[in-house]
Amino acid sequence: MIGLAIWPAQSFLRVLPFGACSGPFEINESILRRFTFIPDLYYPNTWTMKGLILSLGAPNDAAGNLSIMALDRLNAVLQIYRYNPQLMISCTGGKGAHFNEAAHPHYYYAQQYLLANGIPEMALAEPVNSASTIEDFVQARALIYRMEPQLLWVVTSDFHVARAKIIQQENVNYAATIFWGAPSTVPAEQLEALCTHEQKAIARLQQH
């Protein structure tokens, strides 16, 4: 499930999810529903607020079938959009040997999944043809500042939030940002390996 740490900063709301790499913290759908109203403390008209969900990409196979990790993230996007239908959604992910060797960019398969699950086509913003988390933010930067969302929702896996937060601050540094960690449903052994990878990747970032 999703864990959230919430605090106001500079008159906007920030949310930092705690996920599989930092211990359990449960949140159910009723809490999620209440959470969508929390920004009312800072923005009176949350339901008409201009916002952007940046859905970070994950692997798919050579046939374009989305991985469990990708589905976890996209299902979190569906949850957020369900209670915030005014938001726009930008999917990231192009092609790369380590995550997508299919016919289309990863964002295409992500968009098709969202459309198949009730997201209207008009809610899809310009996608990001990226091949890494750093490229996700570097290439999304122009879109974000052009759209100027009152809230930027960065959706990724729970174990990936800490690194995504560092990279966003270094490459975009958009003040009104919410980091939403999708609960991971990958097998425990795979999750342990992913957490170890993230810790090493964060250590490399902090050396620069």
C-alpha positions in Angstrom: 0.0 0.0 0.0 1.0 3.7 -0.2 2.6 5.6 2.6 2.5 9.4 2.7 4.4 12.1 4.5 2.6 15.4 4.1 3.7 18.8 5.0 3.1 22.4 3.7 6.0 24.3 2.3 6.0 27.8 0.7 2.2 27.8 0.6 2.0 24.5 -1.4 1.5 20.9 -0.5 4.3 18.3 -0.8 3.8 14.6 -0.4 6.6 12.1 0.0 5.5 8.5 -0.2 7.3 5.9 1.9 7.5 2.6 0.1 8.9 -0.9 0.2 12.5 0.3 0.8 11.6 2.3 3.9 9.1 0.2 5.8 5.4 -0.5 5.7 2.8 2.2 5.9 -0.8 1.5 4.8 -3.3 3.8 3.1 -6.7 2.6 1.9 -9.0 4.1 -0.7 -10.9 6.2 1.8 -7.7 7.9 2.8 -6.8 8.4 -0.8 -10.2 10.1 -1.3 -9.6 12.4 1.6 -6.1 13.1 0.5 -7.4 14.7 -2.7 -9.1 17.3 -0.6 -6.0 18.2 1.4 -4.8 20.7 -1.1 -8.0 22.7 -0.2 -6.0 23.9 2.8 -3.7 25.8 0.3 -5.8 26.0 -2.9 -9.5 26.6 -2.3 -10.6 25.3 -5.7 -8.8 21.9 -5.9 -11.4 20.5 -8.3 -10.6 23.1 -10.9 -6.9 23.3 -10.2 -4.7 23.0 -13.3 -2.4 20.0 -12.7 -0.1 17.6 -14.5 0.6 14.0 -13.7 4.1 12.9 -14.9 3.9 9.1 -15.1 7.4 7.7 -15.1 8.0 4.8 -17.5 9.0 1.3 -16.7 9.8 -1.8 -18.7 7.6 -3.7 -21.3 8.4 -6.8 -23.3 9.2 -7.1 -27.0 5.5 -7.5 -27.7 4.6 -4.3 -25.9 3.1 -6.0 -22.8 3.6 -3.9 -19.8 5.6 -5.2 -16.8 4.2 -5.5 -13.3 6.2 -2.4 -12.4 4.7 -0.4 -15.3 1.2 -1.5 -14.4 1.7 -0.6 -10.7 2.6 3.0 -11.7 -0.2 3.3 -14.3 -2.8 1.9 -11.8 -1.7 4.6 -9.4 -2.3 7.2 -12.1 -5.8 5.8 -12.6 -6.5 6.2 -8.9 -5.3 9.8 -8.8 -7.2 10.7 -11.9 -10.4 9.1 -10.6 -10.6 11.7 -7.9 -8.9 14.5 -9.8 -10.4 14.4 -13.3 -9.2 17.9 -14.2 -5.6 16.7 -14.3 -3.6 16.2 -17.5 -1.3 13.1 -17.8 2.1 12.9 -19.5 3.6 9.4 -19.9 7.3 9.0 -20.2 9.5 6.3 -21.8 10.8 5.8 -25.3 12.9 2.8 -26.4 16.0 1.2 -24.9 17.7 -2.2 -24.7 17.1 -2.4 -20.9 13.4 -1.6 -20.9 11.7 -1.6 -24.4 12.6 -3.2 -27.7 9.1 -3.3 -29.0 7.7 -1.6 -32.1 6.5 1.6 -30.3 7.9 3.8 -27.5 7.0 2.8 -24.0 4.8 5.8 -23.6 2.5 4.5 -26.4 1.8 1.3 -24.5 1.2 3.3 -21.3 -1.2 5.6 -23.0 -3.1 2.7 -24.6 -3.5 1.1 -21.1 -4.8 4.4 -19.7 -7.3 4.8 -22.6 -8.5 1.3 -22.2 -9.2 1.9 -18.5 -11.3 5.0 -18.9 -8.9 7.9 -19.3 -10.2 10.3 -22.0 -7.9 11.0 -24.8 -8.1 14.7 -24.2 -6.5 14.2 -20.7 -3.3 12.9 -22.3 -0.6 15.6 -22.5 2.5 15.5 -24.7 4.5 12.3 -23.9 8.2 12.2 -23.1 10.4 10.1 -25.4 13.0 9.3 -22.7 15.3 6.4 -21.9 16.2 6.9 -18.2 14.9 8.7 -15.1 17.2 11.6 -15.7 15.9 11.9 -19.3 12.3 11.7 -18.0 12.9 15.0 -16.2 15.3 16.7 -18.5 13.0 16.1 -21.5 9.8 16.9 -19.5 11.2 20.2 -18.2 10.0 22.3 -21.1 6.5 20.7 -21.0 6.2 21.3 -17.3 7.2 25.0 -17.4 5.1 25.6 -20.5 2.0 24.1 -18.9 2.7 25.7 -15.5 0.6 23.3 -13.5 -0.5 24.4 -10.0 0.5 20.9 -8.9 2.9 18.5 -10.6 2.2 14.9 -9.6 5.2 12.7 -10.2 4.1 9.0 -10.2 6.6 6.3 -9.9 7.2 3.1 -7.9 7.5 3.4 -4.2 11.1 2.2 -4.1 12.0 4.8 -6.8 10.6 7.9 -5.2 13.8 9.0 -3.3 15.9 9.0 -6.5 13.2 10.6 -8.6 13.0 13.4 -6.1 16.7 14.1 -6.2 16.7 14.0 -10.0 13.7 16.3 -10.3 15.2 18.8 -7.9 18.5 18.9 -9.9 17.0 19.0 -13.4 13.5 20.6 -13.1 13.2 22.0 -9.5 9.5 22.7 -9.9 8.3 23.9 -6.6 4.7 22.7 -6.4 5.5 19.0 -6.8 3.9 15.9 -5.3 5.8 12.6 -5.3 3.4 9.6 -5.4 4.9 6.2 -4.8 2.9 3.4 -6.4 2.7 0.3 -4.2 5.0 -2.4 -5.7 3.5 -5.8 -6.4 6.6 -7.4 -7.9 7.9 -10.6 -6.3 9.8 -10.0 -3.0 13.2 -11.2 -4.4 12.9 -8.8 -7.3 11.8 -5.9 -5.0 14.9 -6.5 -2.8 17.1 -6.3 -5.9 15.4 -3.1 -7.0 15.8 -1.5 -3.6 19.5 -2.4 -3.6 19.9 -0.9 -7.1 18.2 2.3 -6.0 20.4 2.7 -3.0 23.5 2.4 -5.2 22.1 4.8 -7.8 21.3 7.4 -5.1 24.8 7.1 -3.7 26.2 7.8 -7.2 24.0 10.8 -7.5 25.2 12.2 -4.2 28.8 11.9 -5.2 28.4 14.4 -7.9 
